[in-house]
Amino acid sequence: MKIEIYSDGSSDGKSGGVGGFAFVIVVDGVKVHEASGSEQKATNNVVEVLGASKGLEWVATNYPQCEDVTLISDSQCVLRWADRTYQIKKPHLIPYVIALRKVFDQTKAKTQWIKGHSGQEFNELCDQLAKAARSGL
């Protein structure tokens, strides 16, 4: 069984604004779950990390024995924070990245970067869901 977690975040660019996050779970090429949410006073990096964390948490809960998990994002920062290639420099991100790393390690996930807005079905869906969550839809 191969599980792919697509994740995204959307922010209005203001540190005091509302941000939206989303993830889509694909098992053996078939979408099985999608979810989104919002976070008050969130930067884009915060909601990008939340989308990835929430997707990984969902997989850890629903497919705890799966060993072929890939986290897919258009945010290279999220992927590099997850696999510890990048260190966290901004203090407000530390608790979010710690939570991301914990569940990333738990699922034994790999990372894969995808270019944003490139037409990939599940990446585009994540983008739409995150924007809708940010807008309260």
N, CA and C atoms as a LAMMPS dump frame, in Angstrom:
ITEM: TIMESTEP
0
ITEM: NUMBER OF ATOMS
411
ITEM: BOX BOUNDS ff ff ff
-5.0000000000000000e+02 5.0000000000000000e+02
-5.0000000000000000e+02 5.0000000000000000e+02
-5.0000000000000000e+02 5.0000000000000000e+02
ITEM: ATOMS id mol type element x y z
1 1 1 N 0.846 -1.176 0
2 1 2 C 0 0 0
3 1 3 C 0.89 1.236 0
4 2 1 N 0.586 2.159 -0.904
5 2 2 C 1.337 3.41 -1.005
6 2 3 C 0.416 4.565 -0.641
7 3 1 N 0.856 5.376 0.324
8 3 2 C 0.063 6.521 0.763
9 3 3 C 0.808 7.804 0.421
10 4 1 N 0.09 8.717 -0.212
11 4 2 C 0.616 10.037 -0.509
12 4 3 C -0.217 11.06 0.245
13 5 1 N 0.477 11.982 0.887
14 5 2 C -0.176 13.066 1.613
15 5 3 C 0.179 14.363 0.898
16 6 1 N -0.81 14.979 0.286
17 6 2 C -0.63 16.293 -0.325
18 6 3 C -1.059 17.319 0.704
19 7 1 N -0.276 18.379 0.857
20 7 2 C -0.641 19.397 1.842
21 7 3 C -0.35 20.784 1.296
22 8 1 N -1.079 21.758 1.85
23 8 2 C -0.877 23.142 1.429
24 8 3 C -1.385 24.069 2.522
25 9 1 N -0.958 25.318 2.426
26 9 2 C -1.417 26.364 3.324
27 9 3 C -1.656 27.632 2.534
28 10 1 N -2.502 28.494 3.071
29 10 2 C -2.828 29.747 2.404
30 10 3 C -2.983 30.836 3.452
31 11 1 N -2.288 31.933 3.217
32 11 2 C -2.348 33.061 4.143
33 11 3 C -2.513 34.342 3.343
34 12 1 N -3.067 35.352 3.99
35 12 2 C -3.226 36.627 3.299
36 12 3 C -1.942 37.451 3.33
37 13 1 N -0.886 36.883 3.904
38 13 2 C 0.391 37.576 3.936
39 13 3 C 0.584 38.489 5.129
40 14 1 N -0.43 38.622 5.952
41 14 2 C -0.33 39.456 7.148
42 14 3 C -0.19 38.545 8.358
43 15 1 N 0.725 38.873 9.235
44 15 2 C 0.955 38.003 10.389
45 15 3 C -0.252 37.951 11.319
46 16 1 N -1.135 38.919 11.25
47 16 2 C -2.304 38.921 12.115
48 16 3 C -3.549 38.374 11.451
49 17 1 N -3.415 37.903 10.223
50 17 2 C -4.569 37.442 9.479
51 17 3 C -4.891 35.98 9.722
52 18 1 N -5.974 35.536 9.112
53 18 2 C -6.395 34.143 9.199
54 18 3 C -5.705 33.361 8.088
55 19 1 N -5.221 32.189 8.434
56 19 2 C -4.62 31.298 7.448
57 19 3 C -5.427 30.024 7.327
58 20 1 N -5.374 29.407 6.161
59 20 2 C -6.058 28.143 5.939
60 20 3 C -5.057 27.058 5.585
61 21 1 N -5.371 25.832 5.98
62 21 2 C -4.512 24.7 5.647
63 21 3 C -5.384 23.557 5.152
64 22 1 N -4.766 22.652 4.405
65 22 2 C -5.52 21.513 3.872
66 22 3 C -4.57 20.354 3.595
67 23 1 N -5.169 19.161 3.548
68 23 2 C -4.42 17.987 3.112
69 23 3 C -5.371 17.038 2.39
70 24 1 N -4.799 16.269 1.493
71 24 2 C -5.524 15.25 0.742
72 24 3 C -4.729 13.956 0.866
73 25 1 N -5.424 12.87 1.203
74 25 2 C -4.79 11.562 1.35
75 25 3 C -5.138 10.71 0.135
76 26 1 N -4.1 10.165 -0.491
77 26 2 C -4.263 9.317 -1.671
78 26 3 C -3.636 7.957 -1.358
79 27 1 N -4.436 6.901 -1.483
80 27 2 C -3.956 5.549 -1.229
81 27 3 C -3.999 4.778 -2.544
82 28 1 N -2.837 4.312 -2.954
83 28 2 C -2.706 3.572 -4.211
84 28 3 C -3.377 4.296 -5.373
85 29 1 N -3.186 5.608 -5.427
86 29 2 C -3.681 6.418 -6.536
87 29 3 C -5.113 6.897 -6.422
88 30 1 N -5.799 6.535 -5.329
89 30 2 C -7.202 6.9 -5.155
90 30 3 C -7.346 7.825 -3.947
91 31 1 N -8.008 8.965 -4.139
92 31 2 C -8.246 9.879 -3.015
93 31 3 C -9.202 9.218 -2.036
94 32 1 N -8.775 9.155 -0.756
95 32 2 C -9.613 8.537 0.276
96 32 3 C -10.076 9.52 1.338
97 33 1 N -9.408 10.683 1.42
98 33 2 C -9.79 11.64 2.46
99 33 3 C -9.242 13.013 2.116
100 34 1 N -9.987 14.032 2.529
101 34 2 C -9.509 15.407 2.429
102 34 3 C -10.023 16.167 3.643
103 35 1 N -9.264 17.148 4.063
104 35 2 C -9.681 17.959 5.209
105 35 3 C -8.99 19.316 5.135
106 36 1 N -9.589 20.268 5.822
107 36 2 C -9.014 21.608 5.878
108 36 3 C -9.413 22.262 7.188
109 37 1 N -8.748 23.366 7.472
110 37 2 C -9.053 24.114 8.68
111 37 3 C -8.413 25.482 8.607
112 38 1 N -8.635 26.261 9.647
113 38 2 C -8.068 27.607 9.663
114 38 3 C -7.375 27.86 10.99
115 39 1 N -6.523 28.859 10.967
116 39 2 C -5.758 29.231 12.15
117 39 3 C -5.718 30.757 12.209
118 40 1 N -6.058 31.296 13.378
119 40 2 C -6.021 32.739 13.568
120 40 3 C -4.581 33.225 13.67
121 41 1 N -4.339 34.428 13.221
122 41 2 C -3.025 35.069 13.341
123 41 3 C -1.91 34.161 12.84
124 42 1 N -2.08 33.624 11.653
125 42 2 C -1.125 32.655 11.124
126 42 3 C -0.364 33.197 9.923
127 43 1 N 0.931 32.983 9.931
128 43 2 C 1.742 33.28 8.755
129 43 3 C 1.566 32.141 7.752
130 44 1 N 2.03 32.354 6.542
131 44 2 C 1.948 31.308 5.533
132 44 3 C 2.719 30.06 5.974
133 45 1 N 3.9 30.237 6.569
134 45 2 C 4.673 29.075 7.007
135 45 3 C 3.942 28.272 8.075
136 46 1 N 3.254 28.937 8.971
137 46 2 C 2.503 28.231 10.011
138 46 3 C 1.443 27.327 9.378
139 47 1 N 0.652 27.856 8.462
140 47 2 C -0.416 27.036 7.882
141 47 3 C 0.124 25.976 6.923
142 48 1 N 1.253 26.246 6.277
143 48 2 C 1.888 25.208 5.451
144 48 3 C 2.294 24.019 6.327
145 49 1 N 2.9 24.31 7.474
146 49 2 C 3.316 23.252 8.399
147 49 3 C 2.1 22.534 8.979
148 50 1 N 1.059 23.284 9.32
149 50 2 C -0.154 22.657 9.869
150 50 3 C -0.794 21.692 8.878
151 51 1 N -0.858 22.062 7.61
152 51 2 C -1.423 21.167 6.603
153 51 3 C -0.675 19.848 6.559
154 52 1 N 0.655 19.924 6.559
155 52 2 C 1.475 18.712 6.529
156 52 3 C 1.304 17.897 7.809
157 53 1 N 1.35 18.566 8.952
158 53 2 C 1.209 17.864 10.238
159 53 3 C -0.129 17.164 10.36
160 54 1 N -1.192 17.867 10.014
161 54 2 C -2.534 17.28 10.133
162 54 3 C -2.693 16.082 9.195
163 55 1 N -2.135 16.177 7.995
164 55 2 C -2.19 15.039 7.073
165 55 3 C -1.425 13.841 7.602
166 56 1 N -0.238 14.078 8.119
167 56 2 C 0.55 12.993 8.706
168 56 3 C -0.15 12.388 9.923
169 57 1 N -0.767 13.225 10.749
170 57 2 C -1.508 12.733 11.917
171 57 3 C -2.666 11.835 11.476
172 58 1 N -3.353 12.24 10.411
173 58 2 C -4.488 11.439 9.931
174 58 3 C -4.003 10.063 9.477
175 59 1 N -2.896 10.03 8.761
176 59 2 C -2.343 8.75 8.305
177 59 3 C -1.876 7.915 9.495
178 60 1 N -1.213 8.528 10.463
179 60 2 C -0.737 7.797 11.641
180 60 3 C -1.894 7.152 12.395
181 61 1 N -3.034 7.821 12.419
182 61 2 C -4.212 7.295 13.114
183 61 3 C -4.926 6.213 12.306
184 62 1 N -5.06 6.418 11.011
185 62 2 C -5.887 5.539 10.187
186 62 3 C -5.12 4.434 9.467
187 63 1 N -3.818 4.598 9.302
188 63 2 C -2.985 3.591 8.638
189 63 3 C -1.677 3.42 9.421
190 64 1 N -1.762 3.044 10.693
191 64 2 C -0.557 3.029 11.542
192 64 3 C 0.51 2.027 11.096
193 65 1 N 0.147 1.016 10.345
194 65 2 C 1.117 -0.005 9.947
195 65 3 C 1.742 0.25 8.576
196 66 1 N 1.259 1.251 7.857
197 66 2 C 1.776 1.513 6.513
198 66 3 C 3.206 2.041 6.591
199 67 1 N 4.06 1.488 5.754
200 67 2 C 5.456 1.908 5.748
201 67 3 C 5.871 2.584 4.455
202 68 1 N 4.919 2.881 3.581
203 68 2 C 5.227 3.577 2.331
204 68 3 C 4.405 4.863 2.276
205 69 1 N 4.883 5.874 2.99
206 69 2 C 4.176 7.148 3.119
207 69 3 C 5.058 8.254 2.551
208 70 1 N 4.463 9.084 1.697
209 70 2 C 5.195 10.208 1.126
210 70 3 C 4.426 11.49 1.388
211 71 1 N 5.114 12.465 1.969
212 71 2 C 4.562 13.799 2.188
213 71 3 C 4.927 14.638 0.969
214 72 1 N 3.917 15.165 0.289
215 72 2 C 4.109 15.927 -0.941
216 72 3 C 3.627 17.354 -0.714
217 73 1 N 4.505 18.304 -1.014
218 73 2 C 4.17 19.704 -0.784
219 73 3 C 4.864 20.578 -1.813
220 74 1 N 4.28 21.757 -2.038
221 74 2 C 4.95 22.739 -2.881
222 74 3 C 5.808 23.673 -2.038
223 75 1 N 5.881 23.41 -0.742
224 75 2 C 6.725 24.19 0.167
225 75 3 C 7.992 23.412 0.484
226 76 1 N 9.096 23.842 -0.097
227 76 2 C 10.354 23.177 0.208
228 76 3 C 10.736 23.362 1.674
229 77 1 N 10.357 24.481 2.263
230 77 2 C 10.642 24.693 3.686
231 77 3 C 9.991 23.616 4.537
232 78 1 N 8.72 23.348 4.305
233 78 2 C 8.016 22.328 5.09
234 78 3 C 8.71 20.977 4.963
235 79 1 N 9.035 20.607 3.754
236 79 2 C 9.67 19.305 3.535
237 79 3 C 11.038 19.234 4.202
238 80 1 N 11.81 20.303 4.122
239 80 2 C 13.16 20.315 4.7
240 80 3 C 13.123 20.442 6.222
241 81 1 N 12.107 21.106 6.743
242 81 2 C 11.94 21.115 8.2
243 81 3 C 11.563 19.723 8.688
244 82 1 N 10.68 19.069 7.946
245 82 2 C 10.239 17.73 8.351
246 82 3 C 11.402 16.751 8.392
247 83 1 N 12.237 16.751 7.352
248 83 2 C 13.337 15.775 7.304
249 83 3 C 14.629 16.276 7.942
250 84 1 N 14.53 17.448 8.577
251 84 2 C 15.634 18.037 9.349
252 84 3 C 16.79 18.56 8.498
253 85 1 N 16.569 18.765 7.217
254 85 2 C 17.587 19.383 6.374
255 85 3 C 17.753 20.848 6.755
256 86 1 N 16.618 21.499 7.062
257 86 2 C 16.645 22.906 7.481
258 86 3 C 16.403 22.996 8.98
259 87 1 N 17.069 23.95 9.605
260 87 2 C 16.822 24.258 11.004
261 87 3 C 15.73 25.327 11.083
262 88 1 N 15.107 25.423 12.22
263 88 2 C 14.05 26.404 12.429
264 88 3 C 14.703 27.682 12.953
265 89 1 N 14.472 28.782 12.257
266 89 2 C 15.1 30.041 12.673
267 89 3 C 14.126 30.988 13.359
268 90 1 N 12.848 30.859 13.061
269 90 2 C 11.868 31.783 13.634
270 90 3 C 11.212 31.145 14.864
271 91 1 N 11.325 31.809 16.001
272 91 2 C 10.812 31.228 17.248
273 91 3 C 9.339 30.828 17.202
274 92 1 N 8.501 31.602 16.494
275 92 2 C 7.072 31.272 16.481
276 92 3 C 6.781 29.962 15.749
277 93 1 N 7.725 29.484 14.936
278 93 2 C 7.528 28.235 14.201
279 93 3 C 7.965 26.99 14.976
280 94 1 N 8.759 27.179 16.017
281 94 2 C 9.354 26.036 16.72
282 94 3 C 8.325 25.007 17.164
283 95 1 N 7.245 25.376 17.867
284 95 2 C 6.305 24.325 18.299
285 95 3 C 5.63 23.613 17.127
286 96 1 N 5.375 24.338 16.049
287 96 2 C 4.737 23.728 14.883
288 96 3 C 5.67 22.727 14.208
289 97 1 N 6.931 23.083 14.076
290 97 2 C 7.892 22.197 13.41
291 97 3 C 8.23 20.998 14.289
292 98 1 N 8.287 21.19 15.586
293 98 2 C 8.505 20.047 16.482
294 98 3 C 7.376 19.035 16.317
295 99 1 N 6.136 19.511 16.277
296 99 2 C 4.988 18.612 16.089
297 99 3 C 5.068 17.924 14.723
298 100 1 N 5.453 18.674 13.693
299 100 2 C 5.604 18.096 12.352
300 100 3 C 6.637 16.983 12.366
301 101 1 N 7.784 17.23 12.956
302 101 2 C 8.855 16.236 12.968
303 101 3 C 8.461 14.979 13.738
304 102 1 N 7.723 15.167 14.809
305 102 2 C 7.305 14.012 15.615
306 102 3 C 6.44 13.058 14.792
307 103 1 N 5.449 13.588 14.115
308 103 2 C 4.548 12.72 13.352
309 103 3 C 5.209 12.264 12.04
310 104 1 N 6.107 13.06 11.491
311 104 2 C 6.878 12.651 10.315
312 104 3 C 7.702 11.412 10.651
313 105 1 N 8.379 11.452 11.801
314 105 2 C 9.167 10.299 12.235
315 105 3 C 8.278 9.094 12.538
316 106 1 N 7.147 9.34 13.151
317 106 2 C 6.224 8.263 13.517
318 106 3 C 5.75 7.501 12.285
319 107 1 N 5.471 8.217 11.201
320 107 2 C 4.973 7.572 9.983
321 107 3 C 6.098 7.075 9.075
322 108 1 N 7.333 7.414 9.406
323 108 2 C 8.494 7.036 8.591
324 108 3 C 8.333 7.532 7.153
325 109 1 N 7.789 8.715 7.026
326 109 2 C 7.484 9.272 5.707
327 109 3 C 8.745 9.708 4.973
328 110 1 N 8.583 9.79 3.657
329 110 2 C 9.579 10.392 2.779
330 110 3 C 8.991 11.724 2.321
331 111 1 N 9.785 12.542 1.678
332 111 2 C 9.289 13.811 1.169
333 111 3 C 9.409 13.874 -0.343
334 112 1 N 8.517 14.662 -0.926
335 112 2 C 8.568 14.9 -2.378
336 112 3 C 8.065 16.322 -2.634
337 113 1 N 8.884 17.094 -3.328
338 113 2 C 8.493 18.445 -3.694
339 113 3 C 7.735 18.418 -5.011
340 114 1 N 6.713 19.262 -5.104
341 114 2 C 5.96 19.426 -6.338
342 114 3 C 5.826 20.922 -6.595
343 115 1 N 5.964 21.31 -7.82
344 115 2 C 5.821 22.721 -8.158
345 115 3 C 4.37 23.143 -7.954
346 116 1 N 4.178 24.236 -7.233
347 116 2 C 2.831 24.744 -6.992
348 116 3 C 2.181 25.257 -8.26
349 117 1 N 0.889 25.131 -8.326
350 117 2 C 0.085 25.638 -9.442
351 117 3 C 0.557 25.072 -10.781
352 118 1 N 0.945 23.804 -10.753
353 118 2 C 1.434 23.158 -11.974
354 118 3 C 0.391 22.248 -12.604
355 119 1 N -0.82 22.232 -12.025
356 119 2 C -1.892 21.434 -12.601
357 119 3 C -2.037 20.038 -12.013
358 120 1 N -1.203 19.663 -11.046
359 120 2 C -1.346 18.346 -10.431
360 120 3 C -2.649 18.342 -9.625
361 121 1 N -3.508 17.387 -9.911
362 121 2 C -4.88 17.338 -9.381
363 121 3 C -4.968 17.512 -7.864
364 122 1 N -4.224 16.748 -7.109
365 122 2 C -4.374 16.767 -5.655
366 122 3 C -3.702 17.991 -5.028
367 123 1 N -2.628 18.466 -5.631
368 123 2 C -1.999 19.694 -5.165
369 123 3 C -2.932 20.877 -5.382
370 124 1 N -3.58 20.919 -6.535
371 124 2 C -4.53 22 -6.825
372 124 3 C -5.726 21.94 -5.876
373 125 1 N -6.197 20.722 -5.581
374 125 2 C -7.308 20.562 -4.646
375 125 3 C -6.922 21.079 -3.263
376 126 1 N -5.725 20.758 -2.8
377 126 2 C -5.25 21.268 -1.512
378 126 3 C -5.234 22.791 -1.499
379 127 1 N -4.754 23.377 -2.563
380 127 2 C -4.704 24.835 -2.667
381 127 3 C -6.109 25.427 -2.548
382 128 1 N -7.068 24.853 -3.257
383 128 2 C -8.45 25.344 -3.208
384 128 3 C -9.043 25.183 -1.81
385 129 1 N -8.814 24.03 -1.192
386 129 2 C -9.349 23.775 0.148
387 129 3 C -8.745 24.731 1.184
388 130 1 N -7.449 24.976 1.08
389 130 2 C -6.791 25.886 2.03
390 130 3 C -7.299 27.319 1.869
391 131 1 N -7.466 27.757 0.636
392 131 2 C -7.989 29.113 0.392
393 131 3 C -9.416 29.231 0.906
394 132 1 N -10.236 28.202 0.692
395 132 2 C -11.616 28.23 1.182
396 132 3 C -11.655 28.257 2.7
397 133 1 N -10.78 27.484 3.352
398 133 2 C -10.733 27.465 4.821
399 133 3 C -10.312 28.83 5.352
400 134 1 N -9.379 29.473 4.695
401 134 2 C -8.93 30.805 5.105
402 134 3 C -10.068 31.812 4.999
403 135 1 N -10.894 31.637 3.995
404 135 2 C -12.006 32.552 3.765
405 135 3 C -13.244 32.217 4.591
406 136 1 N -13.173 31.107 5.325
407 136 2 C -14.301 30.701 6.154
408 136 3 C -15.389 29.968 5.402
409 137 1 N -15.072 29.443 4.226
410 137 2 C -16.076 28.725 3.428
411 137 3 C -16.073 27.241 3.755
